[in-house]
Amino acid sequence: HDQFVVSLEGAQIDQIGQGDIQGAAQLLTLHDWTRTVRACTTNRGEAMIQILRRSKLVQTLAGHPVPKMRLRQVEEKLRDAKRADWKILKQIPAFDSCLHKPFLARLFKDADIRLYCPGDYLAEVNEAASSMIVILAGEVRCEQPQTLFYVELKRGDWCFQNNILGIEAERAHDAVAITHVMCLVLYRHTLLKAVVAHPEAREAVIENETWRQEEAVPKLKELNVFTGVPE
């Protein structure tokens, strides 16, 4: 009942309400919590949630062998996600010039990890977003609506690099889960925090943010507030 705010590393990334579900990956013991969920401060009264614990799920499934087996199969197929670490980010072009372990480890630590079921949309075309997605386990189909063009992504593949770099403000295509999927979601605000913490990676990241080179983007020295400040 009522509204909740979802945050990651101090910044709001989502707002959820009645019927929304959080913590599927945690229920299946595939990963620890990466996000914080709080009752919205604008709620007029108390907010209410229902919690399903792992112990209760196991107890309930004890007398139902078929659903129990299916759940176990899903868990086994997604186990690769638990073994993922910062090295999975090394192949992403946005970071290939800054293969600095502390920087990539910080970026991996601050990321959000999500679980999706077959048919779920990880992203929809024209949706406003400032994050990119890295597949940890499972298969995802990226497709252009109303066309026959599509690309299938597996473990280690990624999409929406232009969103996290600030080049594009909206998703360029749909991303739909073909199987059960675990993915890493890297947000721009966590990328900037990692750059501040590890300035040696700053130049490599910024050179990929091509929007900074566009003529329409004002230069710092052209802003009145910086008049007289030496370069």
BELGILIN-V367680 format. One record per run of one state. SS is the DSSP state (H for helix, E for strand, L for the rest). FROM is the first residue (numbers start at 0). LEN is the number of residues. If there is no record, write none. Layout:
SS_FROM_LEN, SS_FROM_LEN
This chain:
L_0_3, E_3_5, L_8_2, E_10_6, L_16_7, H_23_4, L_27_8, E_35_4, L_39_14, H_53_8, L_61_3, H_64_13, L_77_1, H_78_5, L_83_2, H_85_4, L_89_3, H_92_3, L_95_5, H_100_9, L_109_2, E_111_5, L_116_4, E_120_3, L_123_4, E_127_1, L_128_2, E_130_7, L_137_2, E_139_4, L_143_6, E_149_4, L_153_4, E_157_2, L_159_1, H_160_4, L_164_5, E_169_1, L_170_3, E_173_4, L_177_3, E_180_7, H_187_10, L_197_1, H_198_8, L_206_3, H_209_4, L_213_6, H_219_3, L_222_1, H_223_3, L_226_5
